[in-house]
Amino acid sequence: MLSKATPAPIRTAALFAAGVVLLTACGGGTTDSSADGGGAKADGFPLTLKNCGRTVTVKAPPQRAVSVDQGSTEILLSLGLADRLAGTATWSDPVMKGLEKANKGVERISENRPSSEKVLDKEPDFLSASFASTLAKGGVAPREQFEKLGVPTYISPADCTGKDNSGGGDGARTAPLTMDSVYTEVRELSQVFGVPERGDALVKKLQARVAKATDGIDGSKASLLYWFSDSKAPYLAGCCGAPGVITRELGAKNVFDDTHDEWPQISWETVADRNPDVLVIGDLSRTMQTAESAEKKIEFLESNPVTKTMDAVKNRRYVLLSGQAMNPTIRTVEGLERVAAGLRDFGLAG
């Protein structure tokens, strides 16, 4: 689910014009950088990609990239590219385990969506995001405004492949998400930075983890509900986003698989009526909405007169996930592993 932060002000035309001078003076977007920061032109560059309806050309492997969503940042960190990140933003969770040391060396320019000024202050030569709304009107700034400054932009294919973002909220899926979109993002980002072999290796590791997590499991007897955030008007997973990947891999059922909205807001009375066997609960560290942490969510579930009578609540069948594990990122695999373990613990794995 994308961040619900208040949109940052968009840089005016005059400030963007000033940014052109800044980037030109600092050599942003030039072709004389190699993958290791040397002076020779890198093999395979300029590199051109089709990305979310746009053609993106990267003249050389980035040396001062900014990733403005946590999911994108964690992919870059997993590819060993911390030294080429000038800044990150928009975090809902602690960094993925194993990446703590690498993450310490990267400046976090904002916990939520940064202003375009903050991004440009880092003199970026590449900008990546997990969500189309991040690099759009009402987000950090539209992609074309950065591209006019010579800063290539990239959005996760998982947020635009088989997805309609033209309406309100978090968009709606026109086709079920698959892990292939996440693997494509890993491979394409590794190509952008001139380290394609690292992308292939990371995809193989993720695929092996998926195979291990699903080996011998049959979740067909289990119904699941995924709760991301907000207790007053809860954001619950529809059929076909990252929770849909987890549910299908396990052979289980999402009690709201009849909606294609990514994260529809649904009343607790409707939730109680559908009475899921297991509640998959987002454990977020941010403080933007009500009941962000798993502790607060469980406290609500066990005290609210509507929800406390549900079977999953009475039997405390909870699986706790990071927010990123409920988004289409490399941590969707982490979500799959934890839900699979939960079904086994609850005796619902076949």
Sequence and secondary structure as in RCSB ss.txt:
>XXXX:A:sequence
MLSKATPAPIRTAALFAAGVVLLTACGGGTTDSSADGGGAKADGFPLTLKNCGRTVTVKAPPQRAVSVDQGSTEI
LLSLGLADRLAGTATWSDPVMKGLEKANKGVERISENRPSSEKVLDKEPDFLSASFASTLAKGGVAPREQFEKLG
VPTYISPADCTGKDNSGGGDGARTAPLTMDSVYTEVRELSQVFGVPERGDALVKKLQARVAKATDGIDGSKASLL
YWFSDSKAPYLAGCCGAPGVITRELGAKNVFDDTHDEWPQISWETVADRNPDVLVIGDLSRTMQTAESAEKKIEF
LESNPVTKTMDAVKNRRYVLLSGQAMNPTIRTVEGLERVAAGLRDFGLAG
>XXXX:A:secstr
            HHHHHHHHHHHHHTTTT S   TTS SS  TT SEEEEETTEEEEESS  SSEEE SHHHHHH
HHHTT GGGEEEEE  SS   TT HHHHHTS EEESS   HHHHHHT  SEEEES GGGGSTTSS  HHHHHTTT
  EEE GGGTTTEE SSSTT EESS   HHHHHHHHHHHHHHTT HHHHHHHHHHHHHHHHHHHTT   TT EEE
EEEE SSS EE  SSSHHHHHHHHHT EETTTT  BSS B  HHHHHHH  SEEEEE     SSSS SHHHHHHH
HHHSTTTTTSHHHHTT EEEE TGGGSSSTTHHHHHHHHHHHHHHTT   
